[in-house]
Amino acid sequence: MPELKNDRLLRALLRKPVDVTPVWIMRQAGRYLPEYRATRERAGNFLALCTTPELACEVTLQPVRRFDLDAAIVFSDILTIPAAMGLGLYFAEGEGPRFERPLHGEADIAALRVPDPENELRYVMDTIRLARRELAGRIPLIGFAGSPWTLATYMVEGGSTRDFARVKALMYREPAVLQKLLMTLGEAITDYLNAQISAGAQALMIFDTWGGVLTPRDYVRFSVDPMARIVAGLQREAEGRRVPVILFSRNAGASLEALAGSGCDAIGVDWTVDLAEARRRVGEHVALQGNMDPTVLYAPAQRVREEVAAVLVSYGRGSGHVFNLGHGIAPDVDPDHVAVVVDAVHEESRKYHR
Ligand code: CP3
């Protein structure tokens, strides 16, 4: 494997000194890029794109060719695991993800099998191996998975939901059955992420998109604790380097300490959290990733630059910050505004690292 030329991301995640703040963007490969839409068209649909390593590798690299990003993230989805468990994932146009066979109760949950990552999920490992080869050590490659709780919401609800009625009903009526599901998912995710490290992922992120819909007490029990068990099961060293782990819970600003105490290296925060306050609360223990409001990208370029500067000011001096949005980029954003963000982060942050 060639030497890593730009290791800012890995250094910042471990709170080691950097020259400028590293930046990457959640959903940086996606529909806002015309070249993504063209490749998706070639694939036929989103799932075919994910499961064809040559094309998934191509879209992984597209944003990296356009922008001076400090990391690539493997193109895939958090729902690959439930798909590999046989739930029948499909995307209904305009509706988001759906499952043909959602989990109805104890018997369905007891019947779940942990997939073999190099078998049912081999396409993800192949995409990682291809992308590493193509990146040739330019920037690190991030691997990822969904959190047990977030995957459980989709698997029990059968798709996206507004009120989380089914999965919360399960939580309050049969907590042991939900725990069994979270344990099985935890095992599957641990195997999957370790396989991603072996395939070449140099940092890992766990997306807990729906952690923030729980009460602070339930959040610890059903979202943080299962993630902490995964973190404890990860092989944290590869190619002579530490593989940093980022945990991102959306809307969980009230519980940053719980998340930061999970054993991870960094936590992702959304824009409802003030970075200065987050740093005061947990900055001694973990690096912070985030947290510009994604809708800032609709503003004129000068306004975008001001918001980048404001996020950098709020973190302040020194390492331990990875610039990102507080959630994924929207499909109707002008790609030129992403260039404005990336360049502004590098230009404006230099003074915080002297
Ligand atoms: O960040 C990246 O560039 C890597 C790729 C990535 C995708 N999904 C590609 C994708 C990542 C990291 C994800 C994670 C993911 N997937 C999450 C967690 C992060 C978050 O957004 O909160 C969740 C909840 C999912 C599940 C999922 N996949 C949903 C809800 C949707 C529909 C969203 C929509 O806007 O239609 C997807 C599909 C999806 N995953 C797309 C992309 C680029 C859009 C598919 C398309 O139509 O081309």
Boltz pocket constraint, residues with backbone or C-beta under 6 A from the ligand:
constraints:
  - pocket:
      binder: B
      contacts: [[A, 25], [A, 26], [A, 27], [A, 28], [A, 29], [A, 30], [A, 31], [A, 40], [A, 46], [A, 73], [A, 74], [A, 75], [A, 76], [A, 77], [A, 78], [A, 79], [A, 96], [A, 97], [A, 144], [A, 160], [A, 207], [A, 209], [A, 328]]
      max_distance: 6.0
